[in-house]
Amino acid sequence: MISSAVIFSALELGFIYALVALALFLSFRVLNIADMTTDGSFTLGCAVSATVAVAGHPILALPAAMLAGAAAGSITALLQTKLKVPSILAGIITNTGLYTVNLAVMGFSSNVSMIRTSTIFTMIQGSLGSFYKLVPVMVLALLCGTLLVVFLKTRLGLSIRATGDNPDMVRASSINTAFTITVGLCVSNALTALSGAVLAQYQKTADINLGNGMVIIGLASLIIGETLLPKGKLWTKALGAVLGSVVYRFIMALALRLDLPSECLKLISAVIVALAIGLPAIRKSFKPATKGGVKEC
């Protein structure tokens, strides 16, 4: 039996990591770019948020983390668009460099503790009671999802979507694809860093290894959401990313309830992603073979 504490924790973490799923929806699905900067940007958001919060500015820590994430995304975009580095390698290069940057932000320490630090959650604890963590992260995830959908329906957003669908046609229409890719990656990594910033204040700690495997977690959430919700309008896809993140955290919670070793969680994540991606093929293999609209016996 799952306790209420486990349910609350799964919901809270699900909405926090939903920001990463939305970020990968933008880069992976809309722009059609496998952005490997995600791990480093997430840790960067954690580091900036913790450092600024410890300095006494927990609210300012969130936009500061987003700006730092956008800067990381711009570096990846620069490598890809100006230096013609393949997108995957560009992300890996930026991610590698961010390790040192993240250490520097945290004062060359592997972790920053915020045990006695005021956070965005402790500031509203008295007014929301036991929901002081769930309500703000839920509102933030839904707000970011809504703003992302609205942004993608603007003229610039439509240009970004067109760049992902057919970059050659976009260039022929005199649209600067380097600019649209840069904006898309900046927004994507800003969302990822925001997720890390909120998680750092949620856990009251920032660690240099918090971002490890974040690409897998985000992809798992995104693909689970796409499996649960049918393909449809843009808002349906964004909602699916949020829903998939929540479902993913519940799957992780169930795995922990089964007393599986914590070392197995990454393997479980990889299996979930593989099954989610291969689900259409699995469904097809169980359908009876047909020929000319008649089932073969």
C-alpha positions as CSV (number, residue, x, y, z in Angstrom):
1,M,0.0,0.0,0.0
2,I,1.4,3.4,-1.0
3,S,1.3,6.0,1.8
4,S,0.1,9.5,1.3
5,A,3.7,10.8,1.8
6,V,4.9,8.7,-1.1
7,I,2.0,10.0,-3.3
8,F,2.7,13.6,-2.4
9,S,6.4,13.1,-3.1
10,A,5.8,11.5,-6.5
11,L,3.4,14.3,-7.5
12,E,5.8,17.0,-6.3
13,L,8.9,15.5,-8.1
14,G,6.7,14.7,-11.1
15,F,5.8,18.4,-11.6
16,I,9.4,19.5,-11.0
17,Y,10.8,17.1,-13.6
18,A,7.9,18.0,-15.9
19,L,9.9,21.1,-16.8
20,V,12.7,18.9,-18.2
21,A,10.1,16.9,-20.2
22,L,8.7,20.2,-21.6
23,A,12.3,21.3,-22.4
24,L,12.9,18.1,-24.3
25,F,9.6,18.4,-26.0
26,L,10.8,21.7,-27.5
27,S,14.3,20.5,-28.4
28,F,13.7,16.9,-29.3
29,R,10.2,16.9,-30.8
30,V,9.7,20.5,-32.1
31,L,13.3,21.4,-33.2
32,N,14.2,17.7,-33.9
33,I,17.5,18.2,-32.1
34,A,19.0,15.7,-29.6
35,D,20.3,18.2,-27.1
36,M,22.8,16.6,-24.7
37,T,23.3,19.8,-22.8
38,T,20.3,18.8,-20.6
39,D,22.4,17.1,-17.8
40,G,24.8,20.0,-17.4
41,S,22.0,22.7,-17.6
42,F,20.0,20.9,-14.9
43,T,23.0,20.9,-12.6
44,L,23.8,24.5,-13.5
45,G,20.3,25.5,-12.4
46,C,20.8,23.7,-9.1
47,A,24.1,25.4,-8.5
48,V,22.9,28.9,-9.4
49,S,19.7,28.5,-7.4
50,A,21.5,27.2,-4.3
51,T,24.2,29.9,-4.4
52,V,21.8,32.7,-4.9
53,A,19.4,31.4,-2.2
54,V,22.2,31.0,0.3
55,A,23.0,34.7,-0.4
56,G,19.5,35.5,0.8
57,H,17.5,35.7,-2.5
58,P,15.5,32.5,-3.1
59,I,13.0,34.1,-5.5
60,L,15.7,35.8,-7.5
61,A,17.4,32.4,-7.7
62,L,14.9,31.1,-10.2
63,P,15.3,33.7,-13.0
64,A,19.0,33.7,-12.4
65,A,19.1,30.0,-13.0
66,M,17.0,30.4,-16.2
67,L,19.4,33.0,-17.5
68,A,22.3,30.7,-16.8
69,G,20.5,27.8,-18.6
70,A,19.8,30.0,-21.6
71,A,23.5,31.0,-21.8
72,A,24.4,27.3,-21.8
73,G,21.9,26.7,-24.6
74,S,23.3,29.5,-26.6
75,I,26.8,28.0,-26.4
76,T,25.4,24.7,-27.8
77,A,23.6,26.6,-30.5
78,L,26.7,28.6,-31.4
79,L,28.7,25.4,-31.8
80,Q,26.0,23.9,-34.0
81,T,25.1,26.8,-36.2
82,K,28.4,28.7,-36.5
83,L,31.1,26.1,-36.1
84,K,29.0,23.4,-37.8
85,V,29.5,20.9,-35.0
86,P,26.9,18.1,-35.1
87,S,24.1,18.7,-32.7
88,I,24.8,15.7,-30.4
89,L,28.5,16.5,-30.2
90,A,27.8,20.2,-29.6
91,G,25.6,19.2,-26.6
92,I,28.3,16.8,-25.3
93,I,31.0,19.5,-25.6
94,T,28.9,22.1,-23.7
95,N,27.9,19.5,-21.1
96,T,31.5,18.6,-20.5
97,G,32.5,22.2,-20.0
98,L,29.6,22.8,-17.7
99,Y,31.0,20.4,-15.1
100,T,33.8,22.8,-14.3
101,V,31.4,25.8,-14.6
102,N,29.0,24.2,-12.1
103,L,31.9,23.5,-9.7
104,A,33.0,27.1,-9.9
105,V,29.4,28.4,-9.3
106,M,29.3,26.3,-6.1
107,G,32.7,27.6,-4.9
108,F,34.6,24.5,-6.2
109,S,32.6,22.3,-3.8
110,S,30.8,19.2,-4.9
111,N,27.7,20.2,-3.0
112,V,25.9,23.2,-1.3
113,S,23.7,22.8,1.7
114,M,20.6,25.0,2.3
115,I,19.5,23.5,5.6
116,R,19.2,26.8,7.3
117,T,18.4,28.8,4.2
118,S,15.0,30.3,3.3
119,T,13.6,28.9,0.1
120,I,10.5,29.6,-2.0
121,F,8.8,26.7,-0.2
122,T,9.5,27.8,3.4
123,M,8.3,31.3,2.5
124,I,4.8,30.0,1.8
125,Q,4.7,27.1,4.2
126,G,2.5,28.9,6.7
127,S,-0.2,29.8,4.2
128,L,-0.6,26.4,2.3
129,G,0.0,24.0,5.1
130,S,0.9,20.5,4.0
131,F,0.4,21.5,0.3
132,Y,3.2,24.1,0.5
133,K,5.4,22.1,-1.9
134,L,2.8,20.6,-4.2
135,V,0.8,23.7,-5.1
136,P,3.7,25.9,-6.2
137,V,5.4,23.2,-8.4
138,M,2.1,22.2,-9.9
139,V,1.2,25.8,-10.8
140,L,4.8,26.4,-12.1
141,A,4.7,23.3,-14.4
142,L,1.2,24.1,-15.8
143,L,2.1,27.7,-16.2
144,C,5.4,26.9,-18.1
145,G,3.5,24.4,-20.3
146,T,0.9,27.0,-21.1
147,L,3.4,29.7,-21.9
148,L,5.4,27.3,-24.1
149,V,2.3,26.5,-26.1
150,V,1.4,30.2,-26.5
151,F,5.0,30.9,-27.5
152,L,5.0,28.2,-30.1
153,K,1.9,29.7,-31.7
154,T,3.6,33.1,-32.2
155,R,5.3,34.0,-35.4
156,L,8.7,33.2,-33.9
157,G,7.3,30.0,-32.5
158,L,5.9,28.9,-35.8
159,S,9.3,29.6,-37.4
160,I,10.9,27.4,-34.8
161,R,8.4,24.6,-35.5
162,A,9.0,25.0,-39.2
163,T,12.8,24.8,-38.7
164,G,12.3,21.4,-37.0
165,D,10.0,20.1,-39.7
166,N,11.9,21.3,-42.8
167,P,14.9,23.6,-42.3
168,D,15.6,23.7,-46.1
169,M,12.2,25.1,-46.8
170,V,12.6,27.6,-43.9
171,R,15.9,28.9,-45.4
172,A,14.2,29.2,-48.8
173,S,11.6,31.4,-47.1
174,S,14.4,33.8,-45.9
175,I,14.1,32.8,-42.3
176,N,17.4,32.7,-40.3
177,T,17.5,29.1,-39.1
178,A,20.5,29.8,-36.9
179,F,18.4,32.3,-35.0
180,T,15.4,30.0,-34.6
181,I,17.7,27.1,-33.4
182,T,19.4,29.4,-30.9
183,V,16.2,30.7,-29.5
184,G,14.8,27.2,-29.2
185,L,17.8,25.8,-27.4
186,C,18.0,28.8,-25.1
187,V,14.3,28.4,-24.1
188,S,14.8,24.6,-23.7
189,N,17.8,24.9,-21.5
190,A,16.2,27.7,-19.5
191,L,13.3,25.4,-18.6
192,T,15.8,22.6,-17.7
193,A,17.8,25.0,-15.5
194,L,14.5,26.1,-13.8
195,S,13.7,22.5,-13.0
196,G,17.1,22.1,-11.4
197,A,16.7,25.4,-9.5
198,V,13.3,24.3,-8.0
199,L,14.7,20.9,-7.2
200,A,17.6,22.3,-5.3
201,Q,15.3,24.4,-3.1
202,Y,12.9,21.5,-2.8
203,Q,15.7,19.2,-1.5
204,K,17.6,22.0,0.2
205,T,20.8,20.9,-1.4
206,A,22.7,21.1,-4.7
207,D,25.0,18.4,-5.8
208,I,27.4,18.2,-8.8
209,N,25.9,14.9,-9.8
210,L,22.2,15.8,-9.6
211,G,21.9,16.2,-13.4
212,N,23.3,12.7,-14.3
213,G,20.9,10.8,-16.4
214,M,18.5,13.8,-16.8
215,V,18.1,13.2,-20.5
216,I,16.9,9.6,-19.9
217,I,14.4,10.8,-17.2
218,G,13.1,13.6,-19.5
219,L,12.8,11.3,-22.5
220,A,11.0,8.6,-20.4
221,S,8.5,11.2,-19.2
222,L,8.0,12.6,-22.7
223,I,7.5,9.3,-24.3
224,I,5.2,8.0,-21.6
225,G,3.0,11.1,-22.0
226,E,2.9,10.6,-25.8
227,T,1.8,7.0,-25.2
228,L,-0.9,7.9,-22.7
229,L,-2.4,10.9,-24.7
230,P,-3.3,10.5,-28.3
231,K,-1.5,12.7,-30.8
232,G,-3.4,15.9,-31.3
233,K,-3.0,19.6,-30.8
234,L,0.0,21.3,-29.4
235,W,-1.5,21.8,-25.9
236,T,-2.3,18.0,-25.8
237,K,1.4,17.2,-26.4
238,A,2.5,19.7,-23.7
239,L,0.0,18.3,-21.3
240,G,1.2,14.8,-22.2
241,A,4.8,15.8,-21.2
242,V,3.6,16.9,-17.8
243,L,1.4,13.9,-17.3
244,G,4.2,11.6,-18.4
245,S,6.6,13.0,-15.8
246,V,4.1,12.5,-13.0
247,V,3.4,8.9,-14.1
248,Y,7.2,8.2,-14.4
249,R,7.7,9.4,-10.8
250,F,4.9,7.0,-9.6
251,I,6.7,4.2,-11.5
252,M,9.9,5.1,-9.6
253,A,8.0,5.2,-6.3
254,L,6.6,1.7,-7.0
255,A,10.1,0.5,-7.7
256,L,11.3,1.8,-4.4
257,R,8.3,0.2,-2.6
258,L,9.4,-3.1,-4.1
259,D,12.7,-2.6,-2.2
260,L,14.8,-2.6,-5.3
261,P,18.3,-1.3,-4.8
262,S,18.7,2.4,-5.6
263,E,21.5,1.4,-7.9
264,C,18.9,-0.2,-10.2
265,L,16.9,3.0,-10.8
266,K,18.9,4.1,-13.8
267,L,18.5,0.7,-15.4
268,I,14.8,0.8,-14.7
269,S,14.7,4.3,-16.4
270,A,16.4,2.9,-19.4
271,V,14.0,-0.1,-19.6
272,I,11.0,2.3,-19.3
273,V,12.3,4.4,-22.2
274,A,13.0,1.4,-24.4
275,L,9.6,-0.1,-23.7
276,A,7.9,3.2,-24.4
277,I,9.7,3.8,-27.6
278,G,9.1,0.2,-28.8
279,L,5.4,0.1,-27.7
280,P,4.0,0.8,-31.2
281,A,6.1,-2.1,-32.6
282,I,5.0,-4.3,-29.7
283,R,1.4,-3.5,-30.3
284,K,1.8,-4.2,-34.0
285,S,3.4,-7.6,-33.4
286,F,0.3,-8.7,-31.4
287,K,-2.2,-7.7,-34.0
288,P,-3.3,-10.5,-36.3
289,A,-1.7,-10.4,-39.7
290,T,-4.1,-9.2,-42.5
291,K,-4.0,-9.5,-46.2
292,G,-6.3,-7.5,-48.4
293,G,-8.3,-6.5,-45.3
294,V,-9.0,-10.2,-44.4
295,K,-7.4,-11.8,-41.4
296,E,-5.1,-14.7,-42.3
297,C,-5.9,-17.9,-40.6
